[in-house]
Amino acid sequence: MLKVEHTQEPVEFSADLLSKFADKVSRYPEGKQKSALLPILHDVQAELGWLSPVAMDKVAAYLNIEPIEVYEVATFYTMYLLRPQGKYLLEVCRTGPCCLVGAEKIMDHLEQKLGVKEGEVTADGLFSWRGVECLAACGFGPVLQIGPEYTFYENLTPDSVDQLISDLTAKANN
Amino acid sequence: MARKLLLEHINVPGINTYDVYRSKGGYASVEKALKTLSPEDVVEEVKKSGLRGRGGAGFPTGMKWSFLAKPEGVARYLVCNADESEPGTFKDRYLMTYIPHLLIEGMIVASYALGAKVSYIYVRGEMMPQIRILEKAIAEAKNAGFLGKNILGTGYDLELYVQPGGGAYICGEETALLESLEGKRGNPRIKPPFPAIAGLYGCPTVVNNVESIAAVVPIINDGGDEYAKIGIGRSTGTKLISAGGNVKKPGVYEIDLGLPAEEFLYSDEYCGGIANGKRLKAVVAGGSSVPILPANLFLKTISNEARLMSYESLSDGGFATGTMMGSGGFIAFDEDQCIVRNTWNFTRFYSHESCGQCSPCREGTGWMEKVLHRLENGHGKMSDMDLLVDVSKKIEGNTICPLGDAAAWPVASAIRHFRDEFEWHVTNAATAVTRNYGIAHYADPLVIAEKAG
């Protein structure tokens, strides 16, 4: 089951975010502004960390479409997060080619290291992790990505994962 | 060493910038096409080249272009499919990361040939770094007068935009991609009408893979006939192969089509053999959807001829003893890998990525995943293998889009070639959980079939 957070907390879109929306909408023919939905949802998620129902309703109003048109897209695509995650969501590729070179061990290691199961958030709110399907980096596996920049970390080993976690922890505490 | 058409300058420092790319002859094909060729001439060159779609289906690109409807007063679109998601494939990511201007250049020439004034590159959402790279490259090209209004003073206008996906394998299917680009769920459309008649916003549209578009650049620079001289038979030109799994040197290689498969896998110029001194057990030659082959059948066809990296040779023997070129996602399995576990993993992928529109795919992939999971975990039955084949046959061909086939083929082929390993998982259930079956006879020389008559 998809876990959705139903908070009604109000959301404000920044001026910067709204100018990104306008830039996106300008890329399509007149009346086809719905095409901007996926890019705009990425922008919202990059700013707010996840897509709350209120934020989705505001996107619907902006694009002049029904809220359900936003929900159906947000629930279909795996990148959209429907509940708050850790500050850093580590997404590890779990598909065949990465598993041939040890992705399953990396996920086991992450679970142990962070002390939380897939989809859960660490007590300090910094980390969560999940397995995702093929990230098209099969030659450099195991790999993980971290949004919203979707920076890639390749050829992972348990040691390099430890290093990454301590680097991110230091970065967050600075 | 083979001539490189796409990756010739890949190691030149700064080739991702406009200035360096241009100094290496970049954008010459735009100048040639827009100033000396008509759109029809460009289509003709691509037809002559014999280029076949590099995304997986292998449909002739020039022919696809010539199907594009051209009603008066209706916009036409070119959409580049950069939703690279087929497990085993990472060539498009590589190309966009290191030589983004090659794709932009190809997009301009192809858009000109098709009469598109606005074109989109649909990149999978996870490739945000590549999206940033492409947007920077587009800005540079526009600044240099290769995009925008009145390109090179020829009167041709073109705007090019990058569109991110949202994380869905299905959007690599061209009609699902168009739905997604319209801001909807990626549910494939029923064909006909084909996108060439009614695609994006109901307008005539061509959808091409990144590598197909990039190949247009050397085709226009050198001429279609020159391009067609490379390769073998109907497999013309060069192909990017993404080599992964247990090869010694994983990476993206540009090969002349027709290269012997054995040379590709074992020579130091390419994969360099199997890593850690192990032996080859099996190969998935064209991305996870194509039938898996045991080592012996990958290296030689059933008629005992050397297997070549070409569309025809890889499919020699049909699905009984052959496979497909697919997207060029080459995955090698060493002797320690478990075929049952891998088949379960791939099937979980398809089950996860099924859009849910068609019952055979939505339900069937889930059933296959559950049966394979129990086999892998020591709870399988001897009847499971026939059950899996039965389910796979009921998915194959019964769905709107090819995802159903793509899910069925790996299962059917794994059982076809590795049935004894599946049976071993049932008869040795306790052992199978902790230990793998090993290489068995899969690398043994082929039994030479007696000639009929």
Interface residues (C-beta under 8 A of the other chain):
Chain A: R27 P29 K32 K34 S35 A36 L37 L38 P39 L41 H42 L63 I65 E69 E72 V73 F76 Y77 T78 M79 Y80 R94 T95 G96 P97 C99 L100 V101 V132 E133 C134 L135 A136 A137 C138 G139 F140 G141 Q145 G147 P148 E149 Y150 T151 F152
Chain B: A75 E84 S85 E86 P87 G88 T89 F90 D92 R93 V118 R124 G125 E126 M127 M128 P129 E159 Y161 Q163 P164 G165 G166 G167 A168 Y169 S180 L181 E182 G183 K184 R185 G186 Y201 S242 A243 G244 G245 N246 P250 G251 V252 S288 G329 I331 F333 Q337 R341 N342 N345 F346 F349 H352 E353 C355
